[in-house]
Amino acid sequence: MRFIILFIITFSLFNGPSLANDRDSIMTETIIAHLAKLKREKKFTESSKYFYPGAPNEKIRLKAENIINNLITRLEVGSQQETTKSFVMSQFKLTLDELVTFDSEEADRALMYLENIMDIYGIQSSDGLLNEWRYGFDPELK
């Protein structure tokens, strides 16, 4: 009887669902939940926390919000298959291209949304992507 129990435990450890797979699945669900919450938020509104006066008018606010929400939509769809840093950064690049025409206040606020997304994914650094886009250089490179 002990042999059978030991066999079942050993078999389960080596052939059952791995902790890594379960964790990846949970992580993906958590990421999608946080992205959905961020997507629901009204964006580019006045924020004393970020010293942001708000978009100059509703048309600009909606345009900027749609760009960030489109990014979130692409990430939600992609996160079901791929949650790598390179995937997230590739989506950031597409979004940054859309943000080049905005004033500095909206550009800075957009970067805060991207940094929030990086936090959701647990990404520590954009490897200079955000600095290069906003300031024209990567401070890590000298």
Kinemage of the C-alpha trace (Angstrom):
@kinemage 1
@onewidth
@group {chain A} dominant
@subgroup {mainchain}
@vectorlist {calphas} color= white
{ca met a 1} P 0.000 0.000 0.000
{ca arg a 2} L 2.822 2.430 0.846
{ca phe a 3} L 4.401 1.621 -2.504
{ca ile a 4} L 1.196 2.563 -4.343
{ca ile a 5} L 0.868 5.870 -2.458
{ca leu a 6} L 4.550 6.674 -3.076
{ca phe a 7} L 4.094 5.807 -6.773
{ca ile a 8} L 1.012 8.083 -7.077
{ca ile a 9} L 2.785 10.995 -5.373
{ca thr a 10} L 5.900 10.562 -7.518
{ca phe a 11} L 3.842 10.208 -10.702
{ca ser a 12} L 1.850 13.343 -9.841
{ca leu a 13} L 4.976 15.378 -9.200
{ca phe a 14} L 6.574 14.519 -12.509
{ca asn a 15} L 3.543 14.256 -14.777
{ca gly a 16} L 0.940 16.564 -13.286
{ca pro a 17} L 0.523 20.221 -14.064
{ca ser a 18} L 3.717 22.022 -13.312
{ca leu a 19} L 3.822 24.960 -10.954
{ca ala a 20} L 5.425 27.049 -13.688
{ca asn a 21} L 2.550 26.406 -16.085
{ca asp a 22} L -0.032 27.201 -13.419
{ca arg a 23} L 1.847 30.336 -12.454
{ca asp a 24} L 2.106 31.478 -16.073
{ca ser a 25} L -1.616 30.967 -16.476
{ca ile a 26} L -2.403 32.927 -13.325
{ca met a 27} L 0.027 35.646 -14.334
{ca thr a 28} L -1.648 35.996 -17.723
{ca glu a 29} L -5.091 36.285 -16.116
{ca thr a 30} L -3.745 38.878 -13.682
{ca ile a 31} L -2.150 40.894 -16.466
{ca ile a 32} L -5.349 40.849 -18.522
{ca ala a 33} L -7.412 41.925 -15.487
{ca his a 34} L -5.087 44.872 -14.770
{ca leu a 35} L -5.043 45.890 -18.431
{ca ala a 36} L -8.849 45.794 -18.546
{ca lys a 37} L -9.033 47.997 -15.448
{ca leu a 38} L -6.620 50.505 -16.974
{ca lys a 39} L -8.569 50.482 -20.223
{ca arg a 40} L -11.793 51.406 -18.392
{ca glu a 41} L -10.189 54.451 -16.779
{ca lys a 42} L -10.803 57.871 -18.270
{ca lys a 43} L -7.399 59.065 -19.418
{ca phe a 44} L -5.663 62.416 -19.946
{ca thr a 45} L -7.772 64.163 -17.333
{ca glu a 46} L -6.393 66.613 -14.785
{ca ser a 47} L -4.237 64.932 -12.157
{ca ser a 48} L -2.605 66.734 -9.248
{ca lys a 49} L -0.784 63.486 -8.416
{ca tyr a 50} L 1.107 63.698 -11.717
{ca phe a 51} L 1.067 67.511 -11.974
{ca tyr a 52} L -0.845 67.110 -15.219
{ca pro a 53} L -3.318 69.866 -16.163
{ca gly a 54} L -5.399 67.609 -18.401
{ca ala a 55} L -5.664 67.627 -22.171
{ca pro a 56} L -6.342 71.096 -23.623
{ca asn a 57} L -9.721 69.985 -24.992
{ca glu a 58} L -11.965 66.937 -25.228
{ca lys a 59} L -11.025 66.191 -28.835
{ca ile a 60} L -7.323 65.861 -27.941
{ca arg a 61} L -8.150 63.933 -24.759
{ca leu a 62} L -10.236 61.403 -26.675
{ca lys a 63} L -7.632 61.026 -29.411
{ca ala a 64} L -4.872 60.377 -26.870
{ca glu a 65} L -7.097 58.060 -24.833
{ca asn a 66} L -7.954 56.040 -27.958
{ca ile a 67} L -4.271 55.591 -28.751
{ca ile a 68} L -3.560 54.216 -25.267
{ca asn a 69} L -6.713 52.070 -25.311
{ca asn a 70} L -5.747 50.646 -28.711
{ca leu a 71} L -2.379 49.693 -27.237
{ca ile a 72} L -4.134 48.003 -24.327
{ca thr a 73} L -6.414 46.119 -26.718
{ca arg a 74} L -3.402 44.831 -28.682
{ca leu a 75} L -1.734 43.782 -25.435
{ca glu a 76} L -4.893 42.046 -24.172
{ca val a 77} L -5.148 40.016 -27.360
{ca gly a 78} L -1.421 39.288 -27.470
{ca ser a 79} L -1.170 38.452 -23.763
{ca gln a 80} L -3.308 35.403 -24.349
{ca gln a 81} L -0.459 34.015 -26.445
{ca glu a 82} L 2.718 35.923 -25.594
{ca thr a 83} L 3.710 37.933 -22.532
{ca thr a 84} L 7.335 38.620 -23.363
{ca lys a 85} L 9.050 41.945 -22.896
{ca ser a 86} L 9.928 42.113 -26.594
{ca phe a 87} L 6.241 41.749 -27.490
{ca val a 88} L 5.241 44.564 -25.129
{ca met a 89} L 8.041 46.824 -26.398
{ca ser a 90} L 7.049 46.153 -30.022
{ca gln a 91} L 3.534 47.317 -29.178
{ca phe a 92} L 4.932 50.374 -27.399
{ca lys a 93} L 6.847 51.320 -30.558
{ca leu a 94} L 3.624 51.317 -32.577
{ca thr a 95} L 1.955 53.506 -29.978
{ca leu a 96} L 4.855 55.934 -29.674
{ca asp a 97} L 4.705 56.504 -33.430
{ca glu a 98} L 1.089 57.631 -32.986
{ca leu a 99} L 1.939 59.999 -30.127
{ca val a 100} L 4.595 62.129 -31.855
{ca thr a 101} L 2.182 64.946 -32.730
{ca phe a 102} L 1.026 65.578 -29.159
{ca asp a 103} L 2.192 68.438 -26.940
{ca ser a 104} L 4.792 67.732 -24.267
{ca glu a 105} L 2.218 67.474 -21.466
{ca glu a 106} L 0.267 64.755 -23.276
{ca ala a 107} L 3.492 63.000 -24.301
{ca asp a 108} L 4.687 62.956 -20.690
{ca arg a 109} L 1.321 61.691 -19.458
{ca ala a 110} L 1.275 59.007 -22.174
{ca leu a 111} L 4.671 57.821 -20.957
{ca met a 112} L 3.210 57.448 -17.475
{ca tyr a 113} L 0.518 55.171 -18.899
{ca leu a 114} L 3.212 53.115 -20.642
{ca glu a 115} L 5.190 52.906 -17.402
{ca asn a 116} L 2.016 51.741 -15.665
{ca ile a 117} L 1.685 48.998 -18.268
{ca met a 118} L 5.315 48.045 -17.699
{ca asp a 119} L 4.510 47.703 -13.979
{ca ile a 120} L 1.550 45.465 -14.824
{ca tyr a 121} L 3.886 43.165 -16.753
{ca gly a 122} L 6.694 43.451 -14.206
{ca ile a 123} L 9.018 45.013 -16.780
{ca gln a 124} L 11.750 47.003 -15.042
{ca ser a 125} L 13.160 48.883 -18.022
{ca ser a 126} L 12.239 49.790 -21.576
{ca asp a 127} L 15.954 49.496 -22.417
{ca gly a 128} L 16.008 53.147 -23.433
{ca leu a 129} L 12.981 53.017 -25.740
{ca leu a 130} L 10.932 55.569 -23.797
{ca asn a 131} L 13.848 57.935 -23.177
{ca glu a 132} L 14.938 57.724 -26.787
{ca trp a 133} L 11.422 58.583 -27.952
{ca arg a 134} L 10.816 61.403 -25.476
{ca tyr a 135} L 14.253 62.999 -25.123
{ca gly a 136} L 16.124 61.753 -28.185
{ca phe a 137} L 18.740 59.761 -26.302
{ca asp a 138} L 19.205 56.813 -23.978
{ca pro a 139} L 20.899 58.010 -20.770
{ca glu a 140} L 22.385 54.547 -20.259
{ca leu a 141} L 24.484 54.990 -23.410
{ca lys a 142} L 27.350 57.451 -23.054
